[in-house]
């Protein structure tokens, strides 16, 4: 099995761990922001809460970028890069469709930010697993 811990390098294990920590931070901050959306809070705090889920997403991009820059195996680097491109493309397509639907169904607009990062991570994982299985 390709995902067993003994087959992963120290760089891969560290990158997966950091990516998972960032994903948990996104979920936590998104739930915090969503939970406080009905509370009367000061304007500055509301701006900070609105921006806070984007910070771990930026950290995820840094983790993936650092991983790709430090990976010595060009084949694995190419597979990861292809998976990122699939995930970005699929997420952009869904964002465009959801944005168009939000004009007709305003309740869809609130779901869009919550679904985007989850969809990105899901498609990234599926694309990477598919690439590894196809090329193994």
C-alpha positions in Angstrom: 0.0 0.0 0.0 1.4 3.4 -1.0 0.1 5.3 2.0 1.7 3.2 4.7 3.9 5.2 7.1 7.0 3.1 6.3 6.9 4.1 2.7 6.8 7.9 3.4 9.9 10.0 3.8 10.3 12.3 6.7 9.5 15.3 4.5 6.2 13.6 3.3 5.2 12.7 6.9 5.9 16.3 8.1 4.1 17.8 5.2 1.0 15.6 5.7 1.0 16.4 9.4 1.2 20.2 8.8 -1.4 20.0 6.1 -3.8 18.2 8.5 -3.1 20.8 11.2 -4.0 23.6 8.8 -7.2 21.8 7.7 -8.3 21.4 11.4 -7.6 25.1 12.0 -9.7 26.0 8.9 -12.6 23.9 10.3 -12.3 25.3 13.8 -12.0 28.9 12.6 -14.9 28.5 10.2 -17.1 27.0 12.8 -16.2 29.8 15.2 -17.0 32.4 12.6 -20.2 30.7 11.7 -21.2 30.3 15.3 -20.7 34.0 16.1 -22.3 35.3 12.9 -25.5 36.1 14.7 -23.9 37.8 17.7 -23.6 41.6 18.0 -19.8 41.9 18.0 -17.6 44.9 17.4 -16.7 45.7 13.8 -13.0 45.1 14.0 -13.5 41.7 15.7 -16.0 40.8 13.0 -13.4 41.6 10.3 -10.8 39.5 12.1 -13.2 36.6 12.3 -14.1 36.9 8.7 -10.4 36.8 7.6 -9.3 34.2 10.1 -10.3 31.0 8.1 -8.2 32.3 5.2 -5.0 32.3 7.2 -4.7 28.5 7.5 -5.6 28.1 3.9 -2.7 30.3 3.0 -0.6 28.2 5.4 -1.7 25.1 3.5 -0.5 26.6 0.2 2.9 27.3 1.9 3.1 23.7 3.1 2.4 22.3 -0.3 4.7 24.8 -2.0 7.5 24.0 0.5 6.9 20.3 -0.1 7.1 20.5 -3.8 10.2 22.7 -3.6 12.0 20.2 -1.3 10.9 17.0 -2.8 13.8 15.4 -4.6 11.9 12.8 -6.6 10.7 14.5 -9.8 8.1 11.9 -10.5 6.4 12.4 -7.1 6.7 16.1 -7.5 4.9 15.9 -10.8 2.1 13.8 -9.4 1.6 16.2 -6.5 1.6 19.2 -8.8 -0.9 17.5 -11.1 -3.2 16.7 -8.1 -3.0 20.4 -7.0 -3.9 21.5 -10.5 -6.9 19.1 -10.6 -8.1 20.3 -7.2 -7.7 24.0 -8.1 -9.5 23.6 -11.4 -12.4 21.6 -9.9 -12.8 24.1 -7.1 -12.8 27.0 -9.4 -15.5 25.4 -11.6 -17.6 24.7 -8.5 -17.1 28.3 -7.2 -18.3 29.7 -10.6 -21.4 27.5 -10.6 -22.2 28.1 -6.9 -21.6 31.9 -7.5 -24.1 31.9 -10.4 -26.6 29.9 -8.3 -26.2 32.3 -5.4 -27.8 35.0 -7.5 -31.0 32.9 -7.7 -30.8 31.2 -4.3 -29.1 33.6 -1.8 -28.8 30.9 0.8 -26.2 29.2 -1.5 -23.9 32.2 -1.0 -23.3 31.3 2.7 -22.3 27.7 1.8 -19.7 28.6 -0.8 -16.7 29.4 1.4 -17.4 26.4 3.6 -17.5 24.0 0.7 -14.5 25.4 -1.3 -11.6 24.3 0.9 -13.3 21.0 1.7 -13.8 20.3 -1.9 -10.2 21.3 -2.7 -8.8 18.9 -0.1 -11.1 16.1 -1.2 -10.3 16.4 -4.9 -6.6 16.8 -4.1 -6.6 13.6 -2.2 -8.6 11.7 -4.8 -6.4 13.0 -7.6 -3.2 12.1 -5.8 -4.4 8.7 -4.9 -5.6 8.1 -8.5 -2.2 9.3 -9.9 -0.3 7.1 -7.5 -2.5 4.0 -8.3 -2.3 4.6 -12.0 1.4 5.1 -12.0 2.4 2.5 -9.4 
